[in-house]
């Protein structure tokens, strides 16, 4: 019986026709390449209104479900649950009227504290003002979750939260990628800054304030508006846009000409939120109304009365939550050493890393760092990892660095999913507001940044920033000597595609095969392989990859490809797989050796 069947028994005797389906030669690999957005969420919060605690004495066991009880201050509650003779839950029927300045909760929930049963029983009803933070999300932190729309992200993670803003930036650059989000609880202190209106307007006009690269609409002022009125109008304009990462409050008199702008998400990244007046300048129709002067710090955490944001999440629990799920493109909001160490360990080439031989999950980390040219050069020299690409950003760039990281990830994911070998240069980072033209990195600076492992972006005349070079932080080998093997994102992206293609072909076509020596005379249809059979399959797959533009030089590949049986394990094949990755057109150098006129002043016929 030369043909090997997987399911039809060799001793089957019942008539007549029995067909076994074998898909091993039909399938092709499916490219999914999931993107993962990692960032801090805002949880919905509640607080007790302690002064709204009411008390009753006696009669605890005499009430039944649905009975109404009148308490102090005109509060009427309805019994909803009675357990073991005691009231354990009530609902508020009438909110009553509390004395003094005690607020009546806007969204009252009740908690019952029972102090006994029987005729002497008593209980306290504590009201909770639920949804104090109405912008908070209902999602569970530390749990990766697929997200399809901005509305779903806002609902799950809190509108205006760090991770919600990252989703907005991602979707503006890539609407088609399968996207998951990994929310982490925000930790630390929220950044804040004060904006003070110094003088009122002498002519009507509009204040053009940009927060985190977003224009605040409808801040119109008139000649009769005082500095107090202008501050109130500005605060109202900020709070009317819930998608902003900040909230504004007007200080109490006599400082009611000042508003405090506070980041919704606590943590160090709040300091990255910029405040800019008249981003497009007079030529763009933006200038302060005549007479208005105001103090606006460059970022949250700066200026008089500012609060510096502090706190970075510990990502260990988030990384553990990934399990063995494949995530190909990961956007990270932080670039500190501890954060990158934890994530780079997860995506390392070692035994337990995602690029290691045991897990084979692969993936790339994308971040963004805002700093001066000098500091970025120094920072770049401290990093060295082929899976991490950190985009350098000018200090004056308007959009927050975590949004740039999400936009960079989105464009990389979209392009590399289509073709992992094509360079990312010229891909636009939509909705990212760059630094003013005079404050942007110049070409020599960008070239130097690329030399120390910092990915670069440059803004064109259309004011749209574009990726220049998708450099990784990898710069040296294990001995500290310069090495460009992993310099570019496309290298590992291409290798991951090749390995997955090869793995799909081998595991689909040879899942339960026998192994024999070359030259073994087995019957046609037998599920048995030899080193030459596997080599032929690898060459065939390489030709497919060559046709798809991932590799080149198939002749050299065949010459260097080695497939042999292990000398110590008769059931093992060892393969030396030497692909020649296709390269990218990144520099076209032209020597323009011009003439004013060919054969000038020479009669070639006489000379010859």
N, C-alpha and C positions, 0 to 999 in steps of 0.2 A: 504494500500500500504506500507508494512513494509520496502521494499528496498528503500533507499533514492537515488534519481537521482539528479545530479547537473544541467543538461541541458535539458533533455527530459521532456517537460511539462506534468503534470499529466492529463491535459484535452486534450491531443493530440488525434485526431480521424482519421487521414489520414493513409491508409494502406501503407506498411505492416511492413517491418522489419527496425528498427531504432536502431543503436548501438552507445552507448556513451563510449568513451575511458577514463579509469581511471588508471593513472600511480602511484597512491598513495602507492601501496604495492610493487612496483617493483624497485624503485630507490635506489641507494647507494650514499653516499657523494663523491664528487670529490675533491681530494687533489690538490690544485694549489700552495699555499704557495709561493707567489712572493717574490723575493729578491729585495731590493732597495739599490742602491749605491748613497750616497750623497757626493758631493765634489765640489770644485771650478773648473770652466771652464775658458778657455782663449777665449775671443771673438776676432773676426777679427777686426782690427782697421784701420782707415784711418786718414790722416792728410793733412792739406792744405799746399801746397808749395807756400807761400805768394809771394815770389819773382817771381813766374811764372805767376803773374797776368798780363794780357795784356788788352789793352784798345783801343777802336776806337771811333771816334766822327762822328756823322751825319750818315744819310742814314738808320736809324733804321727801318723806316717803308717802305723803298723802296725795301726790300728784301723779297723773297718768299721762301718757303720750298725747300730745296735741292740746294739753291744758295750757292756758295763758296765765302768766304770773306778772304782777305789777311790782316793780322794784323802785329803788330810789330814783329821784330826778325824772320821774315820768317814764322810765324805761319799761317797756313791756316785752317779755320774751315768751316764746312758745316752746314747750317741752318737746324734744324730738326723740330722746332716748332715756329710758329708765333701766338701770342695771343694779340688781341686788338691792332694790328698795331705794336707791339713790339716783338723783338726776345726774346724768353724765353728759348730756348734750342738749343745747337749746339753740334756737334761732332768734334773731332780733326782729320783733314785730313792729315796735315803735322805738325810735332812737332816743326819745326824751330830750331833755335840755340840761346840759351840764353847766355848773356855775363857773364864773370866772373866765379864764382863758383856755379852758380845757377843750380841745378840738373834738368834734364828733367825727369818728372815722368815716372816710369817704367810701370805703369798701369793707364794711364790718364783717369780721369773722369772730366766732366766739370760742373761748376755751373755758371749760368748767372745771373748777377745783372743788371736789366734794369733801366735806369734813365730817361725814357720818351719815347714819340712816335713822329712820324713825322720826318721832315727833320733834326731837331736838336737833335734827339734821340741819345743816346750813351749807350754802355753797357760794362761791365767788364766780362771777362772770367777768372775764377779762376780754375786752375787745381788742382785736388786732387790726391795724390799718394795713390791709393787704395791698400788694402792688404799689409800694411806696416808689419803687423805680419802675415806672410804666414802660420804659424802653428796654427792660431786661428780657432775656430769652428764657424759653422753657426747656431748652435742650439739656442733656446730661453731659457734664464735663468728662474728659478723659476717654470718650467713646467715639471712634471714627464713624462718620455718618455720611452717606451720599446726599448731596444737595444739588437740586436742579435749577432753582430760581433764586433771585435776590430776595424775594418776599419770604421764601422758606428760610433763608439764612438769617434774615432779620428776626423772624419769629423764634428760631431756635437759639440764636446766640446773642440777641439784643441789637436793636437798630442803633447804628452808630458805634458799635463795639469794634475793637481792633480787627477781629476776624471777619466781621460783616463788611467792613471797609475793604479788606483784602479780597473778599469774594466779589465785590463790586468792581475792583480793578481787574480781577481775573476775567470776569465775564465781558468786560469791555474789550478785551484782547483775544478771547477765545470762548466762543459760545458753544462749541461743538464737543469739547473734551468731556469725558466722564470725570466729574469732580467730586471728591470727598472732602470733608472738613474734620479736623481734629481739634475741638475746643478745649482749652485749659482754663481753669479759674484765674481771673485777674488777681494779682497779689501786689501788696505794697501801697504806696502813696500816689494819689492822682496829681498830675502836674497841673499848675494853674498860673495865670498871669493876669495883671490888671491893665485895663485900657482906660485912660482918663481923658475926658473932654475938657480942654483948657479954655477955649473961647467959642462963643456961638457964631452963627452964620450972619453975615451982612447981606448975602444974596442967597436965594434958594438954590439948592443943588442936591446931589446924591453922594453919599459916602460909599466908596468902593473898597470894602475890606474883604480880603481873601483869608480864609482859615483852612489850613491843610490843603491848599490849592483849590478850594471851592469858594465861589463868589457868594457873598451875603446879599441877597436881593432885598429890594424895597426899603433901603435905608435912606429915605428922602427927608430933608430938613428944610425948614423955612426960616425967614428972618425973625419970626416971633418965637422961635424955639429957644429955650434956655439950654444951658449945658446939661441940666438935669433931664430935660425933655429929649435931647439928642441921645443921651446915654440910655434912656428907657427905650427909645426907638431902635437903637442898635442892638440892645439885648433882645428885644422882641423879634427883630429880624433873624438873629442867630437861632433863637429857640423855635422859630416857625419851621425850620428845616430839621426834622428829627434824624435825617441821615448823616448829619454832621457828627464828628467824633467828640463834640464838646457841648456844654451847656453854659448859659450866661446868667448871671444874677447881678442886679444893681445893688450897690452898697447902701446902707442906711444913711440917712441925713446925719451930719452935714456932708458926707462923702457920696451923695447920690449922683454926682457927675462922673462916677467911676463904676465900671462893671468888671466883675471877675469872670474870666473865661476858664472853665475847668474841664479837663479831659474826662470823658465818661468812663474810660477804662484805666484803672490804676496801673501804675508801672512805669518803668523807665522810658518806654517808647512815647509817653505823653510829651516828653521834652522835645520830640522830633516834630511836633505839630507847629507849623509856621503861621505867623500872623503878618500879612503884608497889605499895605495900602497901595492902591492904584498900580496894580501889577503891570498893566499895559501902558501906563503913563499917559501923558497929555496927547501923544499922537494917537492913542487908542481911545481917546475921549474920556479918560479917567483922571480926575484931579479933585482935590477937596473943594467943597463949596467955599466961596470967598468968605474970609473971616474965621473959618473953622481951623483950629489947631488942636492936636491931640497927641498923646504919647502912646505909641504902640510898640511893644517889645518885639523882637524878631521871632521869638518862639515862646511857647509855654515854658515855665520854669525860669524865665528871665524877667528882669525889671523889678521895680519897687513893689514890695509886698507879694512877690511871686512865691509859689510853692514848687520846689523841684521834685519831679516825679522820680520814684524809686521803686525797685522791685522787679525781678525777673523770675518767671516761673521755673520750677524744677521739672524738667521734661522726662524724668525717668519713667513715671507712670504712663505718660503719653506714649513713649516709645514701646513700653511693654504692651500697651493696648493694640499695637499694630499687629502683633502675632506674626503669622506667616503669610499675611495678605500682601499681594504685590501692589506697590505704589511706585510709579516710575518717576514722577516729577513732584518734588516736595518744596513748597514755599515756606521759608522760615522767617519770622519777624525779628529775630535777634542774631547778632554776630559776635557776642561775647565768647570768651574762650571756653567757659563751662558748657554753654549751650552747644557750641560746635563740637566740642569733644564728645559729648553724649551722642549726638546724631551721627558723627563720623565713625564712632565705634560701631553703631548699628549698621552703617553702610560700608563697613571696612571690607578688606580683601582677606581677612583672617578666617579661621575655621568657623567662627560664629557670626561673621558679618554677612550682610546681604549679597556682597560680591564674592563671598567665599564659596568653595566647592560644595559644601554641604547644603547650603540654602538656595543658592542660585536665583535670588529674587531680584537683584540689581536695583537700579534707581539712582537719581541725581538730586542733589541739594542746591537750591537757589536762594540767595540772600541779597541784601543791599546794605551798603554802609555809607552813611553821610559823614564826610570829614574834609579837611583841607587836603590839598595835594601832598604836602609834606607828611602829614599824619597817615595818609593812605599808603604812601610808599613804605613807611616804617611798619605799618600794620601788615602789609602784604608780605613782608619778609618773614613774618612770624607764622605764616600759614603754609601748609604743604599737604594737600589732599586732592586726589584726582576726581573725586565725586562731587566736590563742592565748587560752586561758582558764585563769587561775590561781586556784585555790580557796584562800581564806584560812583558816588553821587556828590555833587558840589554842595557846600553848606547852604547856599541860598536857594536851592531847588525848592519849589513850593509844596509839592506833594510829599507826604510822609514816606520814609524809607520802606516801611512795611508794605505800602501800596505799590511802590516800585518793585519790590521783591515779587509780589503777586503778579504784576504785569509782565515782568521778565520771565517768570515761570510759565505763564500762559502762552506767551509767544514761542518760547522754547518748546513747550509741549506740543503746540499745534504744528510747528515746523518739523520737529524731530519725529513725530508720529507719522507724518507724510513721508519723510525721507531723512533718516538719521545721519546721513553723510553730507548733506548740504549745509553750508555755513549759515549762521544766523544773521550775518551782517545785513544792514539796511532794514531789518524788520522794525516796524514802528511800535512804540509803547504808547498806546492810545490812552487819552485822558490823564496822562502824567504831565503836570505843569513843571517845566524845567526852570533852571536858574536864569536870571536875566542875561542877555547876550554878553555883556561885558564881564560877567562873573563865571562864565563857563570855562571848563578845562580846554586848553588849546591842544593842537595835535601833538606837539612834542611831549606835553604832559600825559596825554592819553597813551602815547607810545611807551613811555616809561612805566606807567601804571600796568599796562599789559605785560611788561617785562618782569613784574614782581607778583604776578598771579591775580591781578585785579581785572575783572571784566569791565568793558568800557562801553559808554553810550555817548552819542553826540547829537546835538539838535541842529536841524537844517533851517533854511530860510522860512520854512512853513511853520516853525516853532513846534514841531513835533519831534520828540527825541527818538532816536533809533539805535539799535544795538550795533556796535562797531566790531567787537571781537569777544566771543564767548569763552574767555579764558577761565581755566580752573586755577585753583591755588597751588596745584602741583608744580614744583620747581626743581626738586633735588631727589636723588636716590637715597637709599638707606645709609650711605656713607657721607651724605651731605654734598655730593657732587651734582652739578647741574645736569638735568635730565628732562627732555621734552616729551617723553612717552605719553604722558597723560595731560599735556598742556591744554588741550582743547576739548570742550564738551562733546564734540562730534566723534571723537575717538572711542570713548566708552559707549556712547549711544550706538555707534555702528557695531561694536563688538557684541553688545547685548542682543542686537537684532540677529547677528550671525549665529550666536550661540543658541538662541531660541529657535531659529530656523532649523539648525542642525539637530537640536534636541527633539524637536517635533518629528522630524523625519525618522530619526533612529528609534524613538520610543513608539511611533505609530507602526513602522514597518517591521520591526524586529522585537516585539515585546516578550515573546516566549520562543526563542530560537535556540537550537543546538549550535555548538561551536566545533569546527573541525579545521584541520590544516589545509593550506592551499594544495590543490591537486587531488583532494578526496573525491572519489567517484560516487557521489550520492545521487539518488534519483531526482528527476525534475519534479518540483512541487514539494520536496522535503523542506521543512522549516529548519534549515541549517545554514550557517554563515561561515565564511573563512575570512582571513585578513584581507584578501583581494576583493571579496564581495563588499565588505565595509569600506574599503578604500574607494571602490567604484562608486558607492553611494555618496561618499563625502565629496568626490570630484563632481558628481552630477549635481549635488546641492550647491557646490561652489559655482558651477556654471549658471545656475539659476540666480544666485546672488550677484554674479558678474553681470548678467542680463539686466538685473534690477539696479545696477549702478552702485553696489556696495563694495565690491572688490575688483581687483584687476590682476593681470599677469597670471593666467591660469596655468600656463606651461611651467613657470617657475614653482607655482604651488604644487603641481603634481610631482615635480622633481624632489621637492623637500617634504612632501607629505609622507609620514611613516606610520604604518599600522602593523603591529606585531603582537604575537601572543606573549603573555607574561611568562618568564622562565620559572617562576616560583608558584604561580597560580594557574592551573590549566583551564580555568573557567573565566579568565580575564583577558581582554584585549587592551593594549596600550596604544594611544594615538598621539602623534606629534602633529598638531594642526597649525600650519603656518600661513594664515591669510595675509594677503597684501592689500591693506585697506585703501580704498580710493581716497584721493586727496581733494582739497578745495582750492579754487582760484581765489586767493586772498590778496595777492600783490601782482600787478602787471607793470613791470619796469620797462620803460621805453627810453632809449637813447636817441634823441632827435638830432641827427647829424645832417644839418641843412646845407644847401648850396644856394647861392644867389643865381647861378646859371651853370648848368652842366657844360663842360668843355669850353669854358669861357676863354675867349681869345686864342683858341687853338683850332687849327685846321687839321682834323684827324686824317683826312685823305692824303694830305702832303706828308704828315708824320709817318703814316703807314706805307 
